Amino acid sequence: MTYTAETILGVYIFSRHGDRTAKSTPPANLTDLGYRQVFTSGTYFRNRYIDSGASSKIVGVNSDIVKQSQITSSAPLDTVLMNSAQAFLQGLYPPVGSSLGSDTLRNGSVVQPPLDGYQLIPIQTVTSGTGSEDSAWLQGSSNCAQALASSNGYFSTSDYNDLLLKTGDFYKSLTPLINGTFGPEDISYKSAYTIFDLLNVASVHNASLPDSPLFTNSTLSQLRTLADHHEFNLAYNSTAPIRAIAGSTLAAQILQGLNNTIVSQGKSRITVQFGAYASFQSFFGLARLTTLADTNDAFYGIPDYASTMTFELFTTAEASPFPAVEDVQVRFLFHNGSTSEASTPTPYPLFGQASTALSWTDFQAGMNNFAVGGQEAWCKACGNSTGVCARAAPTSSESGAGAGSTTRDSGNGISKPAAGVIGAMVTLAVILAVEVAVMLAAGLKIVRKKKFASGEGNGVGVGHDDRKV
């Protein structure tokens, strides 16, 4: 789809990984099919935004040789997601060949790059989602205490318990197919996603899977529908926003990435991030995409491999010099599965709006309604107080006295922390005085440490600190 009189200023692309092995047989690995899926998507986005003949070329972006300052890519520390990001970037900026990639040295010799001019693009690591593709539990990699508690709350709802009961026989009938991986206690709706995931992977890769009336397209479709419902309820709940912490964190990252394009006046143009399906489902709920009509509940399900969310930053004003903020707009596009020229992304309105184009100000306001950015904000929202959150946790005196207050001793006007420091100083002075008196009585002298510089003893002298701050 093309848009007249528009200039693309930058994009933020969030993608799911490609086809992989099953989560229930860790470690999960990206398959050759998955490699091809994300590479194909990367190639599509190159043809849309980067190539010299791109249909919606980003203004000022390098077409052939990547300019590192123009692109930022990231993924959690996870084998499947990291490898998917590399494959996507290979499609986005493919090898440039010997002519463009060669380097002529001062002495006149020409150095040819390896791998036909393969382009190296750094991939930053993000803390959220680490190890997510080896975790069967949707919140397993979030480390957010309140989100974990909220998702666990789903298992106490009537919706969960009703489905657990109604689907019991259906899941038990699959025992001959999955009892090598799942014990009897796990063959139920409780394991809706991992059971679907195992059989979905088998339907693609396991040629030795026995023919069985149990394993039909209808069975796989029913497993998929149940897994969609199960995982969405773990990822989002309208009355418990913290359950969607993955989407809230992603929203803050999207805002930061697009804002970098604006603040840098276009020096930063492209942001590519890879993540797990939980981030998609959480964001769908928070951005009210699940309320859209005529989408066949597309935003309730688990996105297919290599699915993408794209945020286009564009203007209808003059793009050079970089337009004023009030002339900048944002468009959201989604594509379920690997993107290609035969199957392209579709724009959808965010936040319950009617238009697919939002002013930057409205987009920023909408995202800030649920975005959680920065370590301190995340720790506060999640209720975490250990590890990286230890510094953000309130002290016992703060929690007892209230925010911004300082506990004081009655009537003396000196706070307890100050009194402690004074007491320590007085005690230290007394100890030093006693030590000096003993040394003088023994006929010892106090000398400067530098007099022993040539001696064998290299210990740190009294009053000297060799540490570097």
C-alpha positions in Angstrom: 0.0 0.0 0.0 1.4 3.4 -0.9 0.6 6.8 0.5 0.8 10.0 -1.6 2.6 13.1 -0.5 4.3 11.4 2.5 7.9 11.1 3.5 9.0 8.3 5.8 11.3 9.7 8.4 12.1 6.5 10.3 10.7 3.1 11.4 10.5 0.8 14.4 10.1 -2.9 13.6 9.3 -5.4 16.3 9.4 -9.0 15.1 8.9 -12.5 16.4 11.5 -15.1 15.7 11.2 -17.7 12.9 10.3 -21.3 13.0 12.1 -23.2 15.9 12.2 -26.5 17.6 9.7 -27.2 20.4 9.9 -25.5 23.8 9.3 -28.8 25.6 12.5 -30.3 24.2 15.0 -27.5 25.1 17.3 -26.0 24.1 15.1 -24.5 21.4 16.9 -23.7 18.1 16.1 -21.7 15.0 15.4 -24.1 12.1 16.5 -23.5 8.5 12.8 -22.8 7.7 12.8 -20.2 10.5 16.0 -18.7 9.1 14.4 -18.4 5.7 11.2 -16.8 7.2 12.9 -13.9 9.0 15.4 -13.4 6.1 12.4 -13.1 3.7 10.8 -10.5 6.0 14.1 -8.6 6.2 14.3 -8.6 2.4 10.7 -7.3 2.2 11.4 -4.4 4.5 14.6 -3.6 2.6 12.5 -3.3 -0.6 10.0 -1.2 1.2 12.2 1.3 3.1 15.9 1.0 2.2 16.6 0.0 -1.4 17.3 2.8 -3.9 14.0 1.9 -5.6 12.1 1.3 -2.3 8.3 1.9 -2.4 8.4 4.0 0.8 12.0 4.8 1.1 13.2 6.3 4.4 14.6 9.8 3.6 18.4 10.0 3.9 19.0 6.3 4.7 21.9 4.5 3.1 20.7 2.0 0.4 23.7 -0.3 0.0 26.4 0.0 2.6 24.9 0.2 6.1 25.6 3.4 8.1 25.8 2.1 11.7 24.6 5.4 13.2 21.3 5.0 11.2 20.3 1.6 12.6 19.8 0.1 16.0 19.0 -3.6 16.5 18.4 -5.5 19.7 17.2 -8.9 21.0 17.0 -10.7 24.4 19.9 -13.0 25.3 18.2 -16.0 23.7 19.6 -18.2 20.9 16.5 -18.3 18.8 15.8 -14.6 19.0 19.4 -13.5 18.5 19.8 -15.8 15.5 16.5 -14.5 14.1 17.7 -10.9 14.4 20.9 -11.8 12.5 18.9 -13.4 9.7 16.5 -10.5 9.4 19.4 -8.0 9.2 21.0 -10.1 6.5 17.9 -9.5 4.4 17.8 -5.9 5.4 21.4 -5.1 4.4 22.6 -8.1 2.3 26.3 -8.6 1.2 27.5 -5.8 -1.0 29.9 -7.8 -3.2 33.5 -7.2 -4.0 33.1 -3.9 -5.8 31.3 -1.9 -3.1 32.9 -3.8 -0.2 36.5 -3.7 -1.1 39.1 -1.5 0.6 42.1 0.0 -1.1 45.1 0.4 1.2 47.8 3.1 1.1 50.2 0.8 -0.7 47.6 0.3 -3.5 46.7 -3.3 -2.6 43.0 -4.1 -2.5 41.5 -6.1 0.3 38.3 -8.1 -0.5 35.9 -8.6 2.4 34.9 -12.1 3.4 31.6 -13.7 2.6 31.1 -11.5 -0.5 30.9 -8.3 1.5 28.8 -9.6 4.3 27.7 -6.6 6.4 28.2 -6.6 10.2 25.4 -5.0 12.2 25.8 -5.0 16.0 22.8 -6.5 18.0 22.3 -5.0 21.4 20.9 -7.2 24.2 17.8 -6.3 26.1 17.1 -7.7 29.6 13.4 -8.4 29.1 12.8 -11.8 27.5 16.1 -13.4 28.2 15.8 -17.2 27.6 12.2 -16.8 26.7 12.3 -19.5 23.9 13.5 -22.1 26.4 10.7 -21.2 28.9 7.4 -22.9 28.6 5.8 -20.4 31.0 4.7 -17.1 29.4 5.9 -15.0 32.3 8.9 -17.2 32.8 11.4 -14.6 31.5 9.7 -11.5 32.7 11.1 -11.7 36.3 8.3 -9.2 37.3 6.8 -10.4 40.6 3.5 -8.6 40.3 3.0 -9.8 36.7 3.8 -13.4 37.7 1.2 -13.2 40.5 -1.4 -11.6 38.2 -0.9 -14.3 35.5 -1.1 -17.0 38.1 -4.4 -15.6 39.1 -5.9 -16.8 35.8 -5.6 -20.4 37.1 -8.2 -19.5 39.8 -10.8 -18.1 37.4 -14.0 -19.9 36.4 -12.9 -19.4 32.7 -9.8 -21.5 33.3 -11.4 -24.2 35.5 -14.4 -24.6 33.1 -12.1 -25.1 30.1 -9.9 -27.4 32.2 -12.9 -29.6 32.9 -14.5 -29.4 29.4 -11.3 -30.2 27.5 -10.1 -32.9 29.8 -11.1 -35.8 27.5 -9.8 -34.1 24.4 -6.3 -33.7 25.9 -6.3 -37.2 27.4 -7.1 -38.6 23.9 -3.7 -37.2 22.7 -1.8 -39.2 25.3 -0.3 -41.7 22.7 1.1 -38.8 20.8 2.7 -36.8 23.6 3.3 -39.2 26.5 7.0 -39.3 25.7 7.3 -35.7 26.6 4.4 -35.0 29.0 3.4 -36.8 32.2 -0.2 -37.7 32.9 -0.6 -34.8 35.3 0.5 -32.3 32.5 -1.8 -33.6 29.7 -4.6 -31.0 30.1 -5.6 -27.5 29.3 -3.0 -26.4 31.9 -0.3 -27.2 29.3 -2.3 -25.8 26.4 0.5 -23.9 24.7 3.3 -26.4 25.2 1.2 -29.3 23.9 0.1 -27.2 20.9 3.7 -26.1 20.3 5.1 -29.7 20.4 2.5 -31.0 17.9 2.7 -28.0 15.7 6.5 -28.4 15.4 5.9 -32.1 14.8 3.4 -31.4 12.0 6.1 -29.5 10.2 9.3 -31.4 10.9 8.5 -34.9 12.1 8.2 -37.1 9.1 8.0 -40.2 11.3 5.0 -39.0 13.2 2.6 -42.0 13.0 -0.6 -41.6 11.0 -3.4 -41.4 13.5 -7.1 -40.3 13.4 -6.1 -38.2 16.5 -3.7 -36.0 14.7 -5.7 -34.2 12.0 -5.9 -30.6 10.8 -9.0 -30.2 12.9 -7.2 -31.4 16.0 -4.3 -29.0 15.4 -6.8 -26.2 14.9 -8.5 -26.9 18.1 -5.2 -27.1 20.0 -4.2 -23.7 18.4 -7.5 -22.1 19.5 -7.2 -23.3 23.0 -3.5 -22.2 23.2 -4.5 -18.8 21.8 -7.1 -18.3 24.6 -4.8 -19.7 27.3 -1.8 -17.5 26.4 -3.8 -14.3 25.9 -5.3 -14.6 29.3 -1.8 -15.0 30.8 -0.5 -12.0 28.8 -3.3 -9.5 29.3 -6.2 -8.6 31.6 -8.0 -5.3 31.3 -8.5 -5.0 35.1 -4.8 -5.9 35.9 -2.5 -3.9 33.6 0.6 -5.3 35.3 -0.1 -8.6 33.7 0.9 -7.0 30.4 4.3 -5.8 31.6 5.9 -7.2 28.4 3.8 -4.9 26.3 4.3 -1.9 28.7 8.1 -2.3 28.5 7.9 -2.6 24.7 5.8 0.6 24.5 8.5 2.5 26.3 11.2 1.1 24.0 9.2 2.0 20.9 8.7 5.6 22.2 12.4 5.9 22.9 13.4 4.5 19.5 11.1 6.8 17.5 11.9 9.8 19.7 15.6 9.2 19.0 14.8 9.8 15.3 13.1 13.1 16.1 15.7 14.3 18.6 18.6 13.4 16.4 17.0 15.1 13.5 17.0 11.9 11.5 20.5 10.7 12.3 18.9 7.6 13.7 16.5 6.1 11.2 15.8 2.4 11.8 15.2 0.4 14.9 14.8 -3.4 14.7 13.9 -5.4 17.8 13.1 -9.1 18.2 11.0 -10.6 21.0 8.6 -13.3 22.0 4.9 -13.6 21.4 4.0 -12.4 24.9 5.0 -8.9 24.0 2.7 -8.9 21.0 -0.3 -10.2 22.9 0.3 -7.8 25.8 0.7 -4.8 23.5 -2.4 -5.8 21.5 -4.5 -5.6 24.6 -3.0 -2.4 26.0 -3.3 -0.6 22.6 -6.9 -1.7 22.3 -6.3 -3.5 19.1 -8.5 -6.4 20.4 -11.5 -4.1 20.3 -11.3 -3.6 16.5 -14.2 -4.9 14.5 -13.8 -7.0 11.4 -10.4 -8.5 12.3 -11.6 -12.0 13.0 -10.1 -11.8 16.5 -6.6 -11.7 14.9 -5.2 -9.7 17.8 -6.3 -12.3 20.4 -4.2 -15.2 19.0 -0.5 -16.1 19.2 1.2 -14.4 16.3 2.8 -16.8 13.8 6.5 -17.1 13.4 8.2 -14.0 11.9 5.2 -11.8 12.6 6.0 -8.0 12.7 4.7 -4.8 14.2 5.9 -1.7 12.4 5.7 1.9 13.5 6.3 4.4 10.6 7.3 7.9 11.5 6.3 10.1 8.6 5.4 13.6 7.5 3.4 15.3 4.8 5.4 18.5 5.3 8.8 19.2 3.9 11.3 16.6 5.1 14.4 18.7 4.8 15.3 20.3 7.1 13.8 17.8 9.5 10.1 18.7 10.1 8.8 20.3 13.3 7.3 17.9 15.9 3.8 19.1 15.1 4.3 17.9 11.5 5.3 14.4 12.5 2.9 11.5 12.4 2.9 7.8 13.3 1.3 4.8 11.6 1.0 1.3 13.0 1.1 -1.8 10.7 0.9 -5.5 11.6 1.5 -8.6 9.6 0.9 -12.1 10.9 3.7 -14.4 9.7 6.6 -13.9 7.4 6.2 -10.8 5.3 6.8 -10.7 1.6 5.7 -8.9 -1.6 2.8 -11.4 -1.8 1.7 -10.8 1.8 2.3 -7.3 3.1 1.6 -5.5 6.4 -1.8 -3.9 7.1 -2.3 -0.5 8.9 -4.6 -0.6 12.0 -5.7 2.3 14.2 -4.3 2.4 17.8 -6.0 3.3 21.1 -9.5 3.1 19.8 -9.0 5.9 17.3 -10.7 5.9 13.9 -7.6 7.0 11.8 -4.5 4.9 11.2 -2.4 8.0 11.3 -1.8 9.7 14.6 0.1 12.9 15.3 3.3 12.4 17.3 1.8 14.1 20.3 -1.3 11.9 20.3 0.8 8.8 19.7 3.1 9.7 22.5 0.2 10.4 24.9 -1.5 7.1 24.0 1.6 5.1 24.6 2.5 6.8 27.8 -0.9 5.7 29.2 0.6 2.3 29.7 4.4 2.5 28.9 6.8 1.5 31.7 10.3 2.7 31.0 13.5 2.8 33.1 14.7 0.4 35.8 13.2 2.3 38.7 9.7 2.5 37.1 9.8 -1.2 36.3 10.9 -2.1 39.8 8.1 0.0 41.3 5.5 -1.4 38.9 6.6 -5.0 39.5 7.0 -4.7 43.2 10.6 -6.2 43.0 13.1 -5.2 45.7 16.0 -7.5 45.1 18.8 -7.9 42.5 18.8 -4.9 40.2 15.8 -3.5 42.1 17.6 -3.3 45.4 18.6 0.3 44.9 15.1 1.3 44.0 13.5 -0.4 47.0 12.5 1.9 49.9 14.5 1.5 53.2 12.7 0.5 56.4 12.8 4.1 57.7 11.3 5.4 54.4 8.6 2.8 54.4 7.8 3.6 58.1 7.9 7.4 57.9 6.3 7.9 54.5 7.7 9.1 51.2 10.0 12.1 51.4 10.1 12.1 55.2 13.1 11.6 57.6 12.7 10.0 61.0 14.1 12.2 63.7 14.8 11.8 67.4 12.3 13.7 69.5 13.3 17.2 70.5 17.0 17.2 69.5 16.6 18.1 65.8 19.2 15.6 64.7 18.2 12.8 62.4 19.1 9.2 63.3 21.5 8.8 60.3 23.3 12.1 61.3 23.5 11.0 65.0 25.0 7.7 63.9 27.7 9.5 61.9 28.5 11.8 64.8 28.7 8.9 67.2 31.1 7.0 64.9 33.4 10.0 64.5 33.6 10.5 68.3 34.4 6.8 68.8 37.1 6.8 66.1 38.7 9.9 67.7 38.9 8.2 71.1 40.5 5.1 69.6 43.1 7.1 67.7 44.0 9.0 70.9 44.6 5.8 72.8 46.7 4.4 70.0 49.0 7.5 69.9 49.4 7.4 73.7 50.5 3.8 73.6 53.0 4.4 70.8 54.6 7.3 72.6 54.9 5.4 75.8 56.6 2.6 73.9 59.1 5.0 72.3 57.7 4.5 68.8 57.6 7.2 66.1 54.9 7.9 63.6 56.5 8.2 60.1 55.2 8.9 56.6 54.6 5.9 54.5 56.8 7.1 51.6 59.9 6.4 53.8 59.3 2.6 53.3 59.0 2.9 49.5 62.3 1.0 49.0 61.6 -1.7 51.5 60.1 -5.2 50.9 56.8 -4.4 52.6 54.3 -3.2 50.0 51.2 -3.1 52.1 48.8 -0.2 52.2 49.8 2.2 55.0 47.4 3.7 57.6 45.5 6.6 56.2 46.3 5.7 52.6 43.7 4.3 50.1 45.0 2.8 46.8 41.5 2.2 45.4 40.4 4.0 42.3 36.9 5.4 42.3 
